[in-house]
């Protein structure tokens, strides 16, 4: 995500520019990692922020809260269509913890089959966490990835799923 946002700038230049709302990002990121459910309303509002990194942290906060984020389901469903794959992945995983595992997997499937290596890896990691939590079966993950030709780091994750018991 950062590389696309930075465009022709370095990440450092982008992070130092006015285009990067550092104060807003920190506000939402700190709220997300606080695990304080009293901040859920602000996280839900941040799901509609114009900046993708803020939306990413808002979805991450909902994921961290898991079952306590039930009132965020509507906003998280909306993020499944976000233009940024990173945001879709986190929103899908959060929904997996809110009883929407089928929707989460359907959202992650095209991402896993995309050429975006980092998004693919994030989606595979999300499936791994959802499988460990009992929301998605290992068989379903294997079925999902069996026809995909992974490269690089995602290939290691695919081998991990194939070898897992």
C-alpha positions in Angstrom: 0.0 0.0 0.0 2.7 2.4 1.0 4.6 1.9 -2.3 1.5 2.8 -4.3 0.7 5.8 -2.1 4.2 7.1 -2.4 4.2 6.8 -6.2 7.4 8.3 -7.4 8.6 9.5 -3.9 10.5 7.4 -1.4 8.5 6.1 1.5 10.3 8.6 3.7 9.4 11.5 1.4 5.8 10.4 1.4 5.6 10.0 5.2 7.1 13.5 5.5 4.6 15.1 3.1 1.3 16.7 3.7 -0.3 13.8 1.8 0.3 11.6 4.8 -2.0 12.5 7.7 0.4 11.3 10.4 -1.7 12.7 13.3 -4.9 11.1 12.1 -3.1 7.8 11.4 -1.5 7.7 14.8 -4.8 8.6 16.5 -6.6 5.7 14.8 -3.7 3.3 15.1 -3.3 4.0 18.8 -7.1 3.5 19.3 -6.9 0.2 17.3 -4.1 -1.3 19.4 -5.6 -0.1 22.7 -8.1 -3.0 22.7 -10.5 -0.6 24.3 -14.0 -1.4 23.1 -15.2 2.1 24.2 -13.4 3.4 21.1 -15.3 1.3 18.7 -17.6 4.2 17.6 -14.5 6.1 16.5 -13.1 3.1 14.7 -16.4 2.7 12.8 -16.3 6.4 11.8 -12.7 5.9 10.7 -13.8 3.1 8.3 -15.1 5.9 6.1 -12.0 8.1 6.2 -10.7 9.3 2.9 -7.2 8.1 3.6 -6.6 4.4 3.1 -4.1 4.0 5.9 -6.7 5.4 8.4 -9.3 2.9 7.0 -6.7 0.1 7.3 -6.1 0.9 11.0 -9.8 1.2 11.6 -10.4 -2.3 10.2 -7.4 -3.5 12.2 -8.9 -2.2 15.4 -12.1 -4.0 14.7 -10.2 -7.2 14.0 -8.3 -6.8 17.3 -11.6 -6.3 19.2 -13.0 -9.4 17.5 -16.5 -10.2 19.0 -16.7 -6.8 20.7 -16.8 -5.2 17.3 -20.2 -6.7 16.3 -21.7 -3.2 15.7 -19.0 -2.6 13.0 -20.2 -5.4 10.8 -21.9 -3.1 8.3 -18.9 -0.8 7.9 -16.6 -3.8 7.6 -18.8 -5.3 4.9 -18.5 -2.0 3.0 -14.7 -2.2 3.3 -14.7 -5.5 1.4 -15.1 -3.4 -1.7 -12.4 -0.9 -0.9 -10.0 -0.2 -3.7 -7.1 -1.2 -1.5 -6.6 -4.9 -1.2 -4.8 -4.5 2.2 -8.0 -3.0 3.6 -10.2 -5.8 2.1 -8.0 -8.4 3.7 -8.2 -7.0 7.2 -11.9 -6.3 6.9 -12.5 -9.9 5.7 -10.5 -11.3 8.6 -12.4 -9.2 11.1 -15.7 -10.4 9.7 -14.5 -13.9 10.0 -14.4 -13.4 13.8 -17.9 -11.9 13.6 -19.6 -15.0 12.2 -19.0 -14.1 8.5 -16.3 -16.7 7.6 -18.0 -17.6 4.3 -18.0 -13.9 3.2 -14.5 -13.5 4.4 -13.2 -16.5 2.3 -15.2 -15.3 -0.7 -13.5 -11.9 -0.4 -10.0 -13.3 0.1 -10.3 -15.8 -2.8 -9.7 -13.3 -5.7 -7.0 -11.6 -3.7 -5.2 -14.9 -3.2 -5.4 -15.4 -7.0 -4.1 -11.9 -7.8 -0.5 -10.9 -8.7 -0.2 -8.6 -5.7 2.4 -10.6 -3.7 2.0 -8.7 -0.4 -1.7 -8.7 -0.5 -1.7 -12.5 -1.4 0.6 -13.1 1.6 -1.7 -11.0 3.9 -4.7 -12.9 2.7 -3.0 -16.3 3.3 -2.0 -15.1 6.8 -5.6 -14.1 7.5 -6.8 -17.6 6.4 -4.2 -19.1 8.7 -5.4 -17.1 11.7 -9.0 -17.8 10.9 -8.2 -21.6 10.6 -6.4 -21.6 13.9 -9.4 -19.9 15.5 -11.7 -22.5 14.0 -13.5 -20.2 11.6 -12.2 -21.9 8.4 -11.3 -25.5 7.9 -7.9 -26.5 6.6 -9.6 -28.5 3.9 -11.4 -25.4 2.7 -8.1 -23.5 2.5 -6.4 -26.3 0.6 -9.3 -26.4 -1.8 -9.0 -22.6 -2.3 -5.3 -22.7 -3.0 -4.9 -25.9 -4.9 -5.1 -24.4 -8.4 -3.1 -21.3 -7.6 0.5 -21.0 -8.8 2.2 -19.0 -6.0 5.6 -17.4 -6.3 7.9 -16.0 -3.7 6.9 -15.8 0.0 3.2 -16.7 -0.7 4.5 -20.0 -2.1 5.9 -20.9 1.3 2.6 -20.3 2.9 0.8 -22.5 0.4 3.3 -25.3 1.2 2.7 -24.7 4.9 -1.1 -25.3 4.3 -0.4 -28.4 2.3 1.9 -29.9 5.0 -0.3 -28.9 8.0 -2.2 -31.6 9.8 
